[in-house]
Amino acid sequence: MNKLLVGILGGAVMALGVSAASAQTLNDVKSAGSVKCGVHTGLAGFAAPNDAGEWAGFDADFCRAVAAAVFGDGEAVTFVPTNATERFTALQSGEIDLLSRNTTWTLSRDTTLGLTFAGVNYYDGQGFMINSTALPDINSALQLSGAAVCVQSGTTTELNLADYFAANNMEYNPVVFQGFEETNAAYEAGRCDAYTTDASGLYALRLTLANPDEHVVLPEIISKEPLGPAVRQGDDQWFNVVKWSLYAMIQAEELGVTQDNLEEMLNSENPEIRRILGQEDDSTIGEGLGLENDWVVNIIREVGNYGEVFDRNIGAGSPLAIARGLNALWTDGGLQYAMPIR
Ligand SMILES: N[C@@H](CCC(=O)N[C@@H](CS)C(=O)NCC(=O)O)C(=O)O
């Protein structure tokens, strides 16, 4: 056989192999009866077991939104706690179908780990927290030269920390841990002058400290941390289900469709609302995704729109009380913008 033919055949076999082997997640999820969703081991407001032992939080609710889109049931989720290091292997190995865990979208992760980010559900940035009782004169990260800084391995945090101190000609002593609990315990015990992670993580962690009021998040944000859900590479159908679940939540907020007014909205005459809720007679909004036409209705009924999920878990209606900031809708000066659902 000539080389060209071998190449073409090889390519065709590979292409078939890839699509047959990996473009299966939606079917696998449907036959398993639940979405296996990788979450944090316990980050208040994002994903942590509540008093009733149920997973609660912004990232946990995104798992529920995808389950609602697929099954019409937000509880059809198997939550799999993952730490910063094991989260990517869990996705690669098929232990989880979806990673919904304060994970930053970067070039290297997107191109070398066999995964694909489906969007950004939280625009974040890295910050520093200090104990203001121990360090009353520090009010800027630029005063941290010589500091011992608690940081977790396997994170973008560790890399940005090195860049920031180098760029500002400052020295520091990294105190690196693998686990979240260890890092937090070391900080609380005063083994580090500062703790660094995503600002959202700092606010969540502060709530769990013995004296939250003693701890101050410094004003500098030293990086971009676009956090979002990720899926395995090579399965466009599942990627689309996850990506459009996020867009649907954002679009529902833009259209004013909420958990409370959903029934009313099902009778709306606004064509955009009718379309997103699958209420047009010739609706096909589920077809290309392999879902029913009421998949958005199910997401809103089960978890609410993007703003509701934000407020309830991490925003104004929660102990974290994080401002919408960059996560406001584009119509309110923020960056959250859904592609058109039509
Ligand atoms: N967004 C950053 C940091 C995310 C991250 O893993 N942060 C730490 C601090 S909040 C964490 O979640 N640790 C918990 C653990 O590994 O169990 C990333 O994707 O690398």
The ligand as a Gaussian input file, in Angstrom:
#p B3LYP/6-31G(d) Opt

LIG

0 1
 N       -8.372000      28.616000      40.483000
 C       -7.101000      28.065000      40.848000
 C       -7.018000      27.657000      42.309000
 C       -8.057000      26.647000      42.669000
 C       -7.758000      25.865000      43.935000
 O       -7.607000      24.662000      43.836000
 N       -7.666000      26.530000      45.098000
 C       -7.375000      25.909000      46.368000
 C       -7.646000      26.936000      47.443000
 S       -9.353000      27.457000      47.528000
 C       -8.269000      24.720000      46.590000
 O       -9.350000      24.639000      46.064000
 N       -7.861000      23.787000      47.395000
 C       -8.666000      22.714000      47.823000
 C       -8.157000      21.344000      47.623000
 O       -7.159000      21.119000      46.912000
 O       -8.836000      20.455000      48.144000
 C       -6.780000      26.864000      39.969000
 O       -7.646000      26.460000      39.194000
 O       -5.659000      26.348000      40.055000

